[in-house]
């Protein structure tokens, strides 16, 4: 799937904006034929890589009941995602964390954010956005579309116990492609 991007920030040198990524994931999530083509596995997430706008990386992802990503960020990439079927919950931190040089941080009160994203709803986010995405349903699969620019250089994975966030490991593209 190739989608042209237009606008002042869509040139090859700058890439798509977060707003352009959000528009792409919303439009793609509304493609019922594409969503129906995703094989769903009752035991684990499934995905298909898509051609995102302006050189971005995009994914169609199926979420079995009770699955989630765990806490992570997308390093230097902007991102957006939209729910195509079911409901996803995003828990995020409303604070910019240092990008390097730490293993454990104690989070201040009031930085937690939570939102429910039902079919047709999406959100964009900036660089170093720390979040987790969950399908909290006990019975229904969820499906979503995600896009990132530049293509993901890495994903940092975190564990969280109360207010303590700990960097656990860093994944590179070869770990998930």
ChimeraX commands (.cxc) that place a marker at each C-alpha (Angstrom):
marker #1 position 0.00,0.00,0.00 radius 0.5
marker #1 position 1.61,3.28,-1.11 radius 0.5
marker #1 position 0.15,6.55,0.03 radius 0.5
marker #1 position 1.38,9.87,-1.31 radius 0.5
marker #1 position 1.93,12.61,1.22 radius 0.5
marker #1 position 1.57,16.28,0.50 radius 0.5
marker #1 position 2.18,19.30,2.63 radius 0.5
marker #1 position 4.98,21.58,3.69 radius 0.5
marker #1 position 6.81,18.94,5.76 radius 0.5
marker #1 position 6.42,15.91,3.54 radius 0.5
marker #1 position 9.60,16.25,1.48 radius 0.5
marker #1 position 12.12,13.43,1.54 radius 0.5
marker #1 position 14.51,15.45,3.69 radius 0.5
marker #1 position 11.97,16.18,6.44 radius 0.5
marker #1 position 9.61,13.22,6.23 radius 0.5
marker #1 position 5.98,13.21,7.31 radius 0.5
marker #1 position 4.79,15.12,10.37 radius 0.5
marker #1 position 3.01,13.48,13.30 radius 0.5
marker #1 position -0.26,14.91,11.93 radius 0.5
marker #1 position 0.39,13.29,8.54 radius 0.5
marker #1 position 1.15,9.97,10.21 radius 0.5
marker #1 position -2.09,10.24,12.17 radius 0.5
marker #1 position -4.07,10.96,9.02 radius 0.5
marker #1 position -2.47,7.91,7.35 radius 0.5
marker #1 position -3.22,5.51,10.25 radius 0.5
marker #1 position -6.81,6.72,10.52 radius 0.5
marker #1 position -7.41,6.33,6.79 radius 0.5
marker #1 position -5.74,2.91,6.74 radius 0.5
marker #1 position -7.70,1.73,9.81 radius 0.5
marker #1 position -10.90,2.51,7.89 radius 0.5
marker #1 position -9.89,0.11,5.05 radius 0.5
marker #1 position -12.15,-2.80,5.97 radius 0.5
marker #1 position -10.68,-5.14,3.32 radius 0.5
marker #1 position -7.16,-4.63,4.66 radius 0.5
marker #1 position -8.27,-5.09,8.28 radius 0.5
marker #1 position -10.13,-8.31,7.36 radius 0.5
marker #1 position -6.97,-9.65,5.65 radius 0.5
marker #1 position -4.97,-9.69,8.91 radius 0.5
marker #1 position -4.72,-13.23,10.29 radius 0.5
marker #1 position -5.63,-13.26,13.98 radius 0.5
marker #1 position -3.96,-15.65,16.41 radius 0.5
marker #1 position -5.70,-16.41,19.72 radius 0.5
marker #1 position -2.35,-16.71,21.53 radius 0.5
marker #1 position -0.17,-13.87,20.26 radius 0.5
marker #1 position -0.05,-10.62,18.36 radius 0.5
marker #1 position 0.09,-10.79,14.59 radius 0.5
marker #1 position 1.27,-8.11,12.19 radius 0.5
marker #1 position 1.74,-7.12,8.59 radius 0.5
marker #1 position 4.25,-4.48,7.54 radius 0.5
marker #1 position 2.75,-1.70,5.40 radius 0.5
marker #1 position 4.21,1.04,3.23 radius 0.5
marker #1 position 3.80,4.21,5.23 radius 0.5
marker #1 position 3.79,7.75,3.85 radius 0.5
marker #1 position 7.00,9.57,2.99 radius 0.5
marker #1 position 9.35,6.71,3.89 radius 0.5
marker #1 position 7.75,5.97,7.25 radius 0.5
marker #1 position 7.45,2.51,8.74 radius 0.5
marker #1 position 3.89,1.24,9.22 radius 0.5
marker #1 position 2.30,-1.86,10.73 radius 0.5
marker #1 position -1.13,-3.47,10.91 radius 0.5
marker #1 position -1.29,-5.28,14.27 radius 0.5
marker #1 position -3.76,-7.81,15.71 radius 0.5
marker #1 position -4.11,-7.95,19.50 radius 0.5
marker #1 position -5.63,-11.06,21.13 radius 0.5
marker #1 position -7.65,-10.51,24.30 radius 0.5
marker #1 position -5.47,-9.62,27.27 radius 0.5
marker #1 position -2.30,-8.74,25.35 radius 0.5
marker #1 position -0.13,-5.64,25.45 radius 0.5
marker #1 position 3.22,-4.16,24.58 radius 0.5
marker #1 position 4.67,-3.44,27.99 radius 0.5
marker #1 position 6.26,-0.04,28.66 radius 0.5
marker #1 position 8.44,1.17,25.78 radius 0.5
marker #1 position 9.39,4.11,23.60 radius 0.5
marker #1 position 10.25,4.53,19.93 radius 0.5
marker #1 position 13.47,6.51,20.46 radius 0.5
marker #1 position 13.87,9.33,17.92 radius 0.5
marker #1 position 10.78,8.46,15.87 radius 0.5
marker #1 position 7.50,10.35,15.71 radius 0.5
marker #1 position 4.52,8.04,15.72 radius 0.5
marker #1 position 0.78,7.60,15.43 radius 0.5
marker #1 position -1.66,4.76,15.82 radius 0.5
marker #1 position -5.35,4.22,15.28 radius 0.5
marker #1 position -7.65,1.45,16.41 radius 0.5
marker #1 position -9.41,-0.31,13.54 radius 0.5
marker #1 position -11.40,-2.87,15.56 radius 0.5
marker #1 position -12.05,-3.39,19.26 radius 0.5
marker #1 position -10.68,-1.05,21.92 radius 0.5
marker #1 position -7.11,-0.40,22.99 radius 0.5
marker #1 position -5.94,1.33,26.14 radius 0.5
marker #1 position -2.84,3.51,26.07 radius 0.5
marker #1 position -1.06,4.32,29.30 radius 0.5
marker #1 position 1.62,6.98,28.87 radius 0.5
marker #1 position 3.87,9.35,30.75 radius 0.5
marker #1 position 3.34,13.09,30.36 radius 0.5
marker #1 position 7.00,13.88,30.92 radius 0.5
marker #1 position 10.06,13.80,28.71 radius 0.5
marker #1 position 12.63,11.39,30.07 radius 0.5
marker #1 position 16.37,11.68,29.57 radius 0.5
marker #1 position 17.30,9.72,26.46 radius 0.5
marker #1 position 20.56,8.18,27.68 radius 0.5
marker #1 position 22.67,7.60,30.75 radius 0.5
marker #1 position 20.12,6.11,33.16 radius 0.5
marker #1 position 18.81,2.72,34.20 radius 0.5
marker #1 position 16.24,3.63,36.88 radius 0.5
marker #1 position 14.08,6.71,37.37 radius 0.5
marker #1 position 11.57,7.60,40.04 radius 0.5
marker #1 position 8.58,9.26,38.39 radius 0.5
marker #1 position 6.91,12.30,39.93 radius 0.5
marker #1 position 3.23,12.22,40.84 radius 0.5
marker #1 position 0.78,13.29,38.17 radius 0.5
marker #1 position 2.72,12.14,35.09 radius 0.5
marker #1 position 0.48,9.16,34.28 radius 0.5
marker #1 position -2.04,9.46,31.47 radius 0.5
marker #1 position -4.56,6.87,30.29 radius 0.5
marker #1 position -6.92,6.84,27.32 radius 0.5
marker #1 position -9.25,4.37,25.65 radius 0.5
marker #1 position -9.12,4.26,21.86 radius 0.5
marker #1 position -12.11,2.56,20.24 radius 0.5
marker #1 position -12.41,1.76,16.54 radius 0.5
marker #1 position -11.84,4.92,14.50 radius 0.5
marker #1 position -9.91,6.72,17.24 radius 0.5
marker #1 position -6.20,7.40,17.10 radius 0.5
marker #1 position -3.42,9.54,18.45 radius 0.5
marker #1 position -0.06,10.94,17.40 radius 0.5
marker #1 position 3.00,11.34,19.60 radius 0.5
marker #1 position 6.44,12.87,19.53 radius 0.5
marker #1 position 9.93,11.51,19.95 radius 0.5
marker #1 position 10.81,9.59,23.14 radius 0.5
marker #1 position 7.13,9.05,24.04 radius 0.5
marker #1 position 6.99,6.37,26.76 radius 0.5
marker #1 position 3.82,4.29,26.77 radius 0.5
marker #1 position 2.21,0.88,26.79 radius 0.5
marker #1 position -0.71,-0.28,24.68 radius 0.5
marker #1 position -3.15,-2.93,25.93 radius 0.5
marker #1 position -6.15,-4.90,24.75 radius 0.5
marker #1 position -7.94,-5.30,28.06 radius 0.5
marker #1 position -10.89,-7.22,26.60 radius 0.5
marker #1 position -11.39,-10.75,27.88 radius 0.5
marker #1 position -13.06,-11.91,24.68 radius 0.5
marker #1 position -12.44,-9.62,21.68 radius 0.5
marker #1 position -9.45,-9.13,19.42 radius 0.5
marker #1 position -8.40,-5.56,18.66 radius 0.5
marker #1 position -6.71,-4.41,15.46 radius 0.5
marker #1 position -4.68,-1.24,14.98 radius 0.5
marker #1 position -2.50,0.59,12.47 radius 0.5
marker #1 position 0.80,2.20,13.54 radius 0.5
marker #1 position 3.26,4.45,11.68 radius 0.5
marker #1 position 6.67,5.83,12.66 radius 0.5
marker #1 position 9.10,8.28,11.12 radius 0.5
marker #1 position 11.94,7.91,10.78 radius 0.5
marker #1 position 11.64,4.11,10.58 radius 0.5
marker #1 position 12.27,2.74,14.05 radius 0.5
marker #1 position 15.98,2.85,14.91 radius 0.5
marker #1 position 15.31,1.07,18.20 radius 0.5
marker #1 position 12.71,0.41,20.87 radius 0.5
marker #1 position 13.66,0.80,24.50 radius 0.5
marker #1 position 11.77,-1.58,26.81 radius 0.5
marker #1 position 11.02,-0.66,30.42 radius 0.5
marker #1 position 9.61,-2.32,33.52 radius 0.5
marker #1 position 7.53,-0.37,35.96 radius 0.5
marker #1 position 6.87,-0.91,39.66 radius 0.5
marker #1 position 4.84,1.91,41.16 radius 0.5
marker #1 position 6.70,5.14,40.49 radius 0.5
marker #1 position 9.93,3.39,39.47 radius 0.5
marker #1 position 10.66,3.01,35.76 radius 0.5
marker #1 position 13.60,0.81,34.82 radius 0.5
marker #1 position 15.27,0.46,31.43 radius 0.5
marker #1 position 15.41,-3.29,30.79 radius 0.5
marker #1 position 16.76,-3.65,27.26 radius 0.5
marker #1 position 17.00,-2.10,23.83 radius 0.5
marker #1 position 15.65,-3.80,20.69 radius 0.5
marker #1 position 16.96,-3.09,17.20 radius 0.5
marker #1 position 15.05,-3.56,13.90 radius 0.5
marker #1 position 16.57,-6.99,13.32 radius 0.5
marker #1 position 14.85,-8.13,16.54 radius 0.5
marker #1 position 11.31,-7.63,15.18 radius 0.5
marker #1 position 11.48,-7.77,11.38 radius 0.5
marker link #1:1,2 radius 0.2
marker link #1:2,3 radius 0.2
marker link #1:3,4 radius 0.2
marker link #1:4,5 radius 0.2
marker link #1:5,6 radius 0.2
marker link #1:6,7 radius 0.2
marker link #1:7,8 radius 0.2
marker link #1:8,9 radius 0.2
marker link #1:9,10 radius 0.2
marker link #1:10,11 radius 0.2
marker link #1:11,12 radius 0.2
marker link #1:12,13 radius 0.2
marker link #1:13,14 radius 0.2
marker link #1:14,15 radius 0.2
marker link #1:15,16 radius 0.2
marker link #1:16,17 radius 0.2
marker link #1:17,18 radius 0.2
marker link #1:18,19 radius 0.2
marker link #1:19,20 radius 0.2
marker link #1:20,21 radius 0.2
marker link #1:21,22 radius 0.2
marker link #1:22,23 radius 0.2
marker link #1:23,24 radius 0.2
marker link #1:24,25 radius 0.2
marker link #1:25,26 radius 0.2
marker link #1:26,27 radius 0.2
marker link #1:27,28 radius 0.2
marker link #1:28,29 radius 0.2
marker link #1:29,30 radius 0.2
marker link #1:30,31 radius 0.2
marker link #1:31,32 radius 0.2
marker link #1:32,33 radius 0.2
marker link #1:33,34 radius 0.2
marker link #1:34,35 radius 0.2
marker link #1:35,36 radius 0.2
marker link #1:36,37 radius 0.2
marker link #1:37,38 radius 0.2
marker link #1:38,39 radius 0.2
marker link #1:39,40 radius 0.2
marker link #1:40,41 radius 0.2
marker link #1:41,42 radius 0.2
marker link #1:42,43 radius 0.2
marker link #1:43,44 radius 0.2
marker link #1:44,45 radius 0.2
marker link #1:45,46 radius 0.2
marker link #1:46,47 radius 0.2
marker link #1:47,48 radius 0.2
marker link #1:48,49 radius 0.2
marker link #1:49,50 radius 0.2
marker link #1:50,51 radius 0.2
marker link #1:51,52 radius 0.2
marker link #1:52,53 radius 0.2
marker link #1:53,54 radius 0.2
marker link #1:54,55 radius 0.2
marker link #1:55,56 radius 0.2
marker link #1:56,57 radius 0.2
marker link #1:57,58 radius 0.2
marker link #1:58,59 radius 0.2
marker link #1:59,60 radius 0.2
marker link #1:60,61 radius 0.2
marker link #1:61,62 radius 0.2
marker link #1:62,63 radius 0.2
marker link #1:63,64 radius 0.2
marker link #1:64,65 radius 0.2
marker link #1:65,66 radius 0.2
marker link #1:66,67 radius 0.2
marker link #1:67,68 radius 0.2
marker link #1:68,69 radius 0.2
marker link #1:69,70 radius 0.2
marker link #1:70,71 radius 0.2
marker link #1:71,72 radius 0.2
marker link #1:72,73 radius 0.2
marker link #1:73,74 radius 0.2
marker link #1:74,75 radius 0.2
marker link #1:75,76 radius 0.2
marker link #1:76,77 radius 0.2
marker link #1:77,78 radius 0.2
marker link #1:78,79 radius 0.2
marker link #1:79,80 radius 0.2
marker link #1:80,81 radius 0.2
marker link #1:81,82 radius 0.2
marker link #1:82,83 radius 0.2
marker link #1:83,84 radius 0.2
marker link #1:84,85 radius 0.2
marker link #1:85,86 radius 0.2
marker link #1:86,87 radius 0.2
marker link #1:87,88 radius 0.2
marker link #1:88,89 radius 0.2
marker link #1:89,90 radius 0.2
marker link #1:90,91 radius 0.2
marker link #1:91,92 radius 0.2
marker link #1:92,93 radius 0.2
marker link #1:93,94 radius 0.2
marker link #1:94,95 radius 0.2
marker link #1:95,96 radius 0.2
marker link #1:96,97 radius 0.2
marker link #1:97,98 radius 0.2
marker link #1:98,99 radius 0.2
marker link #1:99,100 radius 0.2
marker link #1:100,101 radius 0.2
marker link #1:101,102 radius 0.2
marker link #1:102,103 radius 0.2
marker link #1:103,104 radius 0.2
marker link #1:104,105 radius 0.2
marker link #1:105,106 radius 0.2
marker link #1:106,107 radius 0.2
marker link #1:107,108 radius 0.2
marker link #1:108,109 radius 0.2
marker link #1:109,110 radius 0.2
marker link #1:110,111 radius 0.2
marker link #1:111,112 radius 0.2
marker link #1:112,113 radius 0.2
marker link #1:113,114 radius 0.2
marker link #1:114,115 radius 0.2
marker link #1:115,116 radius 0.2
marker link #1:116,117 radius 0.2
marker link #1:117,118 radius 0.2
marker link #1:118,119 radius 0.2
marker link #1:119,120 radius 0.2
marker link #1:120,121 radius 0.2
marker link #1:121,122 radius 0.2
marker link #1:122,123 radius 0.2
marker link #1:123,124 radius 0.2
marker link #1:124,125 radius 0.2
marker link #1:125,126 radius 0.2
marker link #1:126,127 radius 0.2
marker link #1:127,128 radius 0.2
marker link #1:128,129 radius 0.2
marker link #1:129,130 radius 0.2
marker link #1:130,131 radius 0.2
marker link #1:131,132 radius 0.2
marker link #1:132,133 radius 0.2
marker link #1:133,134 radius 0.2
marker link #1:134,135 radius 0.2
marker link #1:135,136 radius 0.2
marker link #1:136,137 radius 0.2
marker link #1:137,138 radius 0.2
marker link #1:138,139 radius 0.2
marker link #1:139,140 radius 0.2
marker link #1:140,141 radius 0.2
marker link #1:141,142 radius 0.2
marker link #1:142,143 radius 0.2
marker link #1:143,144 radius 0.2
marker link #1:144,145 radius 0.2
marker link #1:145,146 radius 0.2
marker link #1:146,147 radius 0.2
marker link #1:147,148 radius 0.2
marker link #1:148,149 radius 0.2
marker link #1:149,150 radius 0.2
marker link #1:150,151 radius 0.2
marker link #1:151,152 radius 0.2
marker link #1:152,153 radius 0.2
marker link #1:153,154 radius 0.2
marker link #1:154,155 radius 0.2
marker link #1:155,156 radius 0.2
marker link #1:156,157 radius 0.2
marker link #1:157,158 radius 0.2
marker link #1:158,159 radius 0.2
marker link #1:159,160 radius 0.2
marker link #1:160,161 radius 0.2
marker link #1:161,162 radius 0.2
marker link #1:162,163 radius 0.2
marker link #1:163,164 radius 0.2
marker link #1:164,165 radius 0.2
marker link #1:165,166 radius 0.2
marker link #1:166,167 radius 0.2
marker link #1:167,168 radius 0.2
marker link #1:168,169 radius 0.2
marker link #1:169,170 radius 0.2
marker link #1:170,171 radius 0.2
marker link #1:171,172 radius 0.2
marker link #1:172,173 radius 0.2
marker link #1:173,174 radius 0.2
marker link #1:174,175 radius 0.2
marker link #1:175,176 radius 0.2
marker link #1:176,177 radius 0.2
view
